[in-house]
């Protein structure tokens, strides 16, 4: 009976490892990267849209599960997969499925960073993660929101840093959700209009998207608003320092 009591914390501690290991296995068994490329999306567009039309619920669950998996195991490919969501499900549903999948996947790696994987993730993140320490310790929610709106650091690195530096789970989930919504629906809208591009026989491309003012300006504006409380707090602290200019 004593062993059972000791075992429960161990199970909770190593649950994130089990989830990530299972995700890695599933990802590679199913062929992994071929499903999150724009080339695959273009080549299989007719088949995918037909399947979605006939099996909307199953397709939606499968897409959300795939997005969760890709995010949790930190595999590159979020932009093409988000475009796929918009193309196959439309802006509203595709964007919503993407947001939920991204939150779930990000939360898995966030929780892993606070448990048995902490040491391993510190090694994986390297010195770059230390650059995020001050921001999370100063104003975690607004700093996370800013990093989600303007991805100055890789998505997986922010997930790890938030966990390592003690951010609470609920603010993390809320900040992640709010922060990824603008960019997610921008890419989903690109996907929703990509059907005509594929129909012409052209390849879907991200070139020009990140330099389009119609895309960038709203996101930058939201990012500035998110960072504003942090800036105000920093200015107040600087003004209160001994020896500050009178």
C-alpha positions as CSV (number, residue, x, y, z in Angstrom):
1,X,0.0,0.0,0.0
2,X,2.9,2.3,0.7
3,X,4.3,1.8,-2.8
4,X,1.0,2.9,-4.3
5,X,1.1,6.2,-2.6
6,X,4.6,6.8,-3.8
7,X,3.7,5.7,-7.3
8,X,0.9,8.2,-7.9
9,X,3.2,11.3,-8.0
10,X,5.6,9.4,-10.3
11,X,2.8,8.6,-12.7
12,X,1.7,12.3,-12.8
13,X,5.3,13.3,-13.2
14,X,6.1,11.1,-16.1
15,X,2.7,11.4,-17.9
16,X,4.0,14.2,-20.2
17,X,6.9,12.0,-21.2
18,X,4.4,9.2,-22.2
19,X,2.3,11.6,-24.2
20,X,5.2,13.1,-26.1
21,X,6.7,9.6,-26.8
22,X,3.3,8.3,-28.0
23,X,3.0,11.4,-30.2
24,X,6.5,10.9,-31.8
25,X,5.7,7.3,-32.5
26,X,2.3,8.1,-34.1
27,X,3.8,11.0,-36.1
28,X,6.5,8.9,-37.7
29,X,4.4,5.8,-38.2
30,X,1.8,7.8,-40.2
31,X,4.5,9.3,-42.4
32,X,4.9,12.6,-40.6
33,X,6.1,15.5,-42.6
34,X,4.3,14.6,-45.9
35,X,1.0,15.5,-44.3
36,X,2.0,19.0,-43.3
37,X,3.5,20.3,-46.6
38,X,1.9,22.6,-49.1
39,X,3.0,20.2,-51.9
40,X,1.0,17.4,-50.3
41,X,-2.0,19.7,-49.8
42,X,-1.9,20.8,-53.5
43,X,-1.5,17.2,-54.8
44,X,-4.3,15.8,-52.6
45,X,-6.7,18.7,-52.6
46,X,-9.5,16.9,-54.5
47,X,-9.3,13.8,-52.4
48,X,-9.1,15.8,-49.1
49,X,-12.0,18.1,-49.9
50,X,-14.1,15.1,-50.9
51,X,-13.3,13.3,-47.7
52,X,-14.1,16.3,-45.6
53,X,-17.4,16.8,-47.4
54,X,-18.4,13.2,-46.7
55,X,-16.9,12.9,-43.1
56,X,-16.9,16.4,-41.6
57,X,-16.8,15.4,-38.0
58,X,-14.1,12.7,-38.3
59,X,-12.0,15.0,-40.5
60,X,-12.3,17.9,-38.1
61,X,-11.3,15.7,-35.1
62,X,-8.4,14.2,-37.1
63,X,-7.1,17.6,-38.2
64,X,-7.3,19.0,-34.6
65,X,-5.5,15.9,-33.3
66,X,-2.8,16.2,-35.9
67,X,-2.3,19.9,-35.1
68,X,-2.1,19.0,-31.4
69,X,0.5,16.3,-32.1
70,X,2.6,18.5,-34.3
71,X,2.6,21.3,-31.8
72,X,3.3,19.0,-28.8
73,X,6.4,17.4,-30.4
74,X,7.6,20.7,-31.8
75,X,7.7,19.7,-35.5
76,X,8.0,22.6,-37.9
77,X,5.0,23.1,-40.2
78,X,2.4,25.1,-38.4
79,X,1.9,27.6,-41.2
80,X,1.2,25.1,-44.0
81,X,-1.1,23.1,-41.6
82,X,-3.0,26.2,-40.6
83,X,-3.5,27.0,-44.3
84,X,-4.7,23.5,-44.8
85,X,-7.3,24.0,-42.1
86,X,-8.7,27.1,-43.8
87,X,-8.7,25.4,-47.2
88,X,-10.5,22.3,-46.0
89,X,-12.8,23.7,-43.4
90,X,-13.2,27.4,-44.1
91,X,-12.0,30.3,-42.1
92,X,-14.3,30.0,-39.1
93,X,-14.2,26.3,-38.5
94,X,-10.6,25.8,-39.7
95,X,-9.3,28.6,-37.6
96,X,-11.1,27.4,-34.5
97,X,-9.9,23.9,-34.9
98,X,-6.3,25.2,-35.3
99,X,-6.6,27.4,-32.2
100,X,-7.8,24.5,-30.1
101,X,-5.2,22.1,-31.4
102,X,-2.4,24.6,-30.9
103,X,-3.5,25.3,-27.3
104,X,-3.7,21.6,-26.5
105,X,-0.3,20.9,-28.0
106,X,1.4,23.9,-26.4
107,X,-0.1,23.0,-23.0
108,X,1.3,19.5,-23.2
109,X,4.9,20.7,-23.8
110,X,4.3,23.5,-21.2
111,X,3.4,20.9,-18.6
112,X,6.3,18.7,-19.6
113,X,8.7,21.6,-19.0
114,X,7.4,21.7,-15.4
115,X,7.8,18.0,-14.6
116,X,10.2,15.2,-15.4
117,X,11.3,16.7,-18.7
118,X,12.6,19.9,-17.2
119,X,16.3,19.1,-17.4
120,X,16.0,17.6,-20.9
121,X,14.1,20.6,-22.2
122,X,16.6,23.0,-20.6
123,X,19.3,21.2,-22.6
124,X,17.2,21.3,-25.8
125,X,16.4,25.0,-25.4
126,X,19.9,26.0,-24.6
127,X,21.0,29.6,-23.7
128,X,18.2,31.2,-25.8
129,X,15.6,30.3,-23.2
130,X,17.4,32.4,-20.7
131,X,16.7,35.5,-22.8
132,X,13.1,35.0,-22.0
133,X,13.5,34.8,-18.2
134,X,13.2,38.5,-17.4
135,X,10.0,39.0,-19.4
136,X,8.2,36.1,-17.8
137,X,9.3,37.1,-14.3
138,X,8.2,40.7,-14.8
139,X,4.8,40.3,-16.3
140,X,4.2,36.7,-17.5
141,X,0.7,37.1,-19.2
142,X,1.4,40.2,-21.2
143,X,4.8,39.0,-22.2
144,X,3.5,35.7,-23.4
145,X,0.7,37.5,-25.3
146,X,3.3,39.6,-27.0
147,X,5.4,36.6,-27.9
148,X,2.4,34.8,-29.4
149,X,1.3,37.9,-31.4
150,X,4.8,38.6,-32.7
151,X,6.8,35.3,-32.8
152,X,10.3,36.7,-32.1
153,X,11.2,33.3,-30.6
154,X,10.2,29.8,-31.9
155,X,6.8,28.6,-30.7
156,X,8.2,25.6,-28.9
157,X,10.8,27.7,-27.1
158,X,8.2,30.0,-25.7
159,X,6.2,26.9,-24.5
160,X,9.3,25.6,-22.7
161,X,10.3,29.0,-21.2
162,X,6.8,29.6,-19.8
163,X,6.9,26.3,-18.0
164,X,10.4,26.5,-16.8
165,X,9.9,30.0,-15.3
166,X,6.8,29.1,-13.3
167,X,3.9,30.6,-15.3
168,X,0.6,29.4,-14.0
169,X,-1.4,27.1,-16.3
170,X,-4.6,29.1,-16.7
171,X,-2.9,32.4,-17.7
172,X,-0.7,30.4,-20.0
173,X,-3.7,28.9,-21.8
174,X,-5.5,32.2,-22.0
175,X,-2.4,34.1,-23.2
176,X,-1.7,31.4,-25.8
177,X,-5.2,31.3,-27.1
178,X,-5.6,35.1,-27.4
179,X,-2.2,35.5,-28.9
180,X,-2.4,33.0,-31.7
181,X,-5.9,33.9,-32.8
182,X,-5.0,36.8,-35.2
183,X,-2.2,35.0,-37.0
184,X,-4.2,31.8,-37.1
185,X,-7.2,33.3,-38.8
186,X,-5.0,35.3,-41.2
187,X,-3.4,32.0,-42.4
188,X,-6.8,30.2,-42.4
189,X,-8.2,33.0,-44.6
190,X,-5.2,32.5,-47.0
191,X,-6.1,28.8,-47.0
192,X,-9.8,29.5,-47.7
193,X,-8.9,31.4,-50.8
194,X,-6.2,28.9,-52.0
195,X,-8.7,26.6,-53.7
196,X,-8.8,28.9,-56.7
197,X,-5.0,28.9,-56.9
198,X,-4.9,25.1,-56.9
199,X,-7.6,25.0,-59.5
200,X,-5.4,27.0,-61.8
201,X,-2.7,24.5,-61.4
202,X,-0.5,26.9,-59.4
203,X,1.4,26.1,-56.2
204,X,0.3,27.6,-52.8
205,X,3.0,29.9,-51.6
206,X,3.7,31.9,-48.4
207,X,5.8,34.4,-50.3
208,X,4.6,38.0,-49.8
209,X,2.3,37.1,-47.0
210,X,4.6,38.2,-44.2
211,X,5.4,41.5,-46.0
212,X,1.7,42.4,-46.8
213,X,0.7,45.4,-44.7
214,X,-2.9,44.2,-44.6
215,X,-1.6,41.1,-42.7
216,X,1.2,42.6,-40.6
217,X,-0.2,45.9,-39.4
218,X,-3.2,44.5,-37.3
219,X,-0.9,41.9,-35.7
220,X,1.8,44.4,-34.9
221,X,-0.8,46.8,-33.4
222,X,-2.2,44.0,-31.2
223,X,1.4,43.1,-30.2
224,X,2.1,46.7,-29.1
225,X,-1.0,46.8,-27.0
226,X,0.0,43.5,-25.3
227,X,3.4,44.8,-24.5
228,X,2.2,48.3,-23.3
229,X,1.6,47.2,-19.7
230,X,5.1,45.7,-19.5
231,X,6.6,48.9,-20.9
232,X,4.7,51.1,-18.5
233,X,5.8,49.0,-15.5
234,X,9.4,49.2,-16.7
235,X,9.3,53.0,-17.1
236,X,7.8,53.4,-13.6
237,X,10.4,51.1,-12.1
238,X,13.2,53.1,-13.8
239,X,11.7,56.4,-12.6
240,X,11.6,55.1,-9.0
241,X,15.3,54.0,-9.0
242,X,17.6,56.0,-6.8
243,X,19.5,58.6,-8.9
244,X,16.9,58.7,-11.6
245,X,16.8,62.0,-13.5
246,X,14.6,64.6,-11.8
